[in-house]
Amino acid sequence: MNDVSDTPRYRRVVLKLSGESFAHAGERGIAMEEVVDIARQIHQAAATGCEIAVVIGGGNILRGAHFTHSESGIQEATAHYMGMLATVINGLALQDALESFGSDTRLMTAIKMDGVAEPYIRRRAQSHLRKKRIIILAAGTGGPFVTTDTAAALRALELAAEILLKATRVDGVYSDDPEKNPHAVLYQTLDYDAVRQQNLRFMDSTAIAQCMERSLPILVFNYKRDGNIQRAIRGEKVGTMVGPKQRPASG
């Protein structure tokens, strides 16, 4: 029986990881020590009993936006498909890292590729989650012109996740870029109206709009602080909680 401190606050979550989290800061490619560190945190978080789906980016390998200039010779839609395939490479790396810790996993892709992964089917994904398997969702939505942030929001909604966890290299949502402005303020909580009014871009705007429309909370936090994924799932105060505007209690 879990200690009270290890009891998850959330029954089911979607964790969004950027491709850059798989590489050393400022570098490209896959650094397996980074992948293993993330996998260890996810494995420990899943051990609390929380059902976890991971949506993964591919920017450490290739971003479709890098090839969208007319002189590249590659059509924009093609570039986006290339980026989706990069997320599958990351998914395979994360799957092996998780299984090295003993996690039961499934890699599911929005683009059918039976030789390496299962096709993403909502009911099948829900079944895996109920069986306490960690599912890794790659290839975005399967269509071009959509970011993996938006894919994470859509998957969180259709899988009935209680929260979308956005893992970053900074401590949460700031009023300005903290690397450029030392006076930038870190927010503890934000409502969607404030996000829109201040034009805060911690995720793709379409992803934020999807979550706002359906009142799905987003927690933006620093995964580089060891144990933060587990703390986020336990409901501890980490990062910035973004959600619907709280109505004042009636007195």
N, C-alpha and C positions, 0 to 999 in steps of 0.2 A: 504493500500500500504506500502510495506516494506521501512524502511529507507535505504539509500544507503549503510550504514555500515553493514546492515543485509542481503544484497543481496548476494546470494551464487555465488561463482566464478564457481563452478562445478554443472552441471545439474544432474549428476548421479555419485555416488561413491559406492565403496565397502569398508566397514570398517572391518578390521581384528582385532578381540579381542582374546587374549590368554585365556585359561581357568584359568590361574593364576590370571587374573584380577578380577575374581569373588570371590577370597579368600583374607584374610589378608596376607600381605607380610610374606613369609616363612611358611605359613600354607596350609592345604589342605581343601577340602570341599567347601561349598558355604556360603559366608557371605552376607546375603541379603542387608545389608547396602551398601556394595560395589556394588552390582548389581543395586540397586536403584540409586546410584550416577551416574553410567554409563548410566543407562536408562534416567535419567534426562537430561544429556548432549546430548544424541542422540535425545531425544524428542525436545529439544530446537533447535538442528541443523536442524531437519526435518521441523520445523516451518518456516524456511527461504524459503522453497520451494524446497530444494534439495531432490532428490530421493535417498534413502539409503538402501543398502543391507548389512547385517551384517553376516560375516562368523565367527563362534565361535569355539574355541578349547575346549579341555576337560582335560587338564593336571592337573587341580585342583582336579579332581576326579580319573582319571586313565590315565596313558600313556602306550600305547602298548609296547614301548621299555623296560618298567620295567619288562616285562614278557617274553622277547625274549631269555633268557638264557636256555640252554638245560635242566638244572636241575629243571626248573619251572614246567615242565610237560604240558605246554601250547604251542601249535604251534604258530609261529610268526603271521601267518595270523589271527588266532583266537584272539590273543592279540590286533591286530589292529582293528578288529571289536568291541571288547570290548571298545576300546578308542573312536570309532565312536559313540557308544551308550552313552558314557559319555557326548559328545557334545550335544546330544538331551536333556539330563537332564538340562544342562546349558541353552539351548535354551528355554525350558519351563519356567525357572526362569526369563530369560530376557523378554520373552513375557509378563508375568504377570506384571513385573515391568514397562514396557513401557505402558501397558494398564492402569495402575494405574494413569498415567499422562494424559490419554486421547488419546494416539496414537492408530491409526488403524494399526494392525499388522497381519502378516501371518508367521507361522513357517513352513518351508519347509525342508524336509529331503531327502537325497540322497538314503537312505534305506527306503523302503516302510513300513510305520506303521500308517495306516489310523486312528487308534483310538486316536492318539495324534497330528498328523500333516498332512499337505498335502504332496504328493510326489513332489519332485523338477522337474518341467518341465519348460524349458527355456521360452517358450512363455507365460506360465501362470505367471511366475515370472516377466516378462517384463510388463504384464498387471497390476499386483499389483503395480509395481513401478509407472506406468503412473497414477494410481489412488491415488498416494501419500501414499500408505501403506508402512510401514517399513517391509521389509522381513528379516527373520532370517534364515540363511542357515546352517543346521546342518548335521552331519554324513559325513563330508568331501566330497569326490567325490563318496562315496559308495563302493570304492574298497580299499583293503589293500595296504600297502607299500607306501602310499602317505600321506604327512603331510597336516595339515589344512592350512598352508601357501601356499602350492601348490594349494589346493582347492580354496583359496581366489584369487590367480592369474588367475586360469582358469575361475572362475565365473565372475571376473572383465572383462575378455576378451569376454566371450560369452554374457554377459549382456550389452556390449558396455559402460562400465563405463569409465569416463574420467580420473580417478585416483584411485589408490589403497592406502588406508590409513592404515598404520600399527601402531596400538596403543601399546605403550610400557610403562614401568615404568621409562625410562630414557629419556633425552631430545632430543635424535636423534641418529645418527650414529657417533661413536667415532673411532679414530685411534687404540684404544686398550680398554680393559675392564676398564671403569672409576672407578669401585669399587676396582680394584686391582692396577691400575696405575693412581695416582693423576695427572700425566702430560699428560694423554690422551687428544687428541684434538677433539673437537666437530666440525664436518663438517656442514656448512650451505647448501652447494650443492655438489653433486657428479654426475659424469657421469658413465655409466655402465662400460666403459673401466677401470676407476680407481677402481671401485668395484672389478672387476675381477683381476686386477694387484695386488691389496693390499689384496686380499682374505678376504674381509670384509663379516662377516656372520651375518647380521642383520635379515635375513630370510633364509629359506631353499634354497639351491643353485638351485634347480629345479625351484622354484617359481621365483627367480631372473632371471634365464635364459629365462623363459617364457615371463616375462615382457620386458626384454632386446630385445628379438627377434622381439617383436611387438611394441616397443617404448612406452610402457605404463609406465607413471611416478609412482613412489612410494614416499609417504611422510611418514617418520618415525618420530613420535612425542610422547610426554609424555601426556597421557590422564589423569594422576593424577593432572596435573595443571588445575584447574577448568576453564571450558570454552574453552579448547583447541580443542575439537572436532568441535565446532562451528567456532572457528578461522580458523581451517584447511579448512573447507568447504568454508569460506569466502575468502580464498586465502591469509590470513595474513601470515607473516613470523614466522612460528613455526617449530621446528624440523629440519630435514634434507630432502631436496628434491633430489631424485635420478631419473635421467632420461637420455635421449640420449645426446650425446656430442653436445654442441651448436657450430654451424659453425660461424666463424667470419663474421660480416657484411661486405659486399663488399663496398668498397669506391670508 
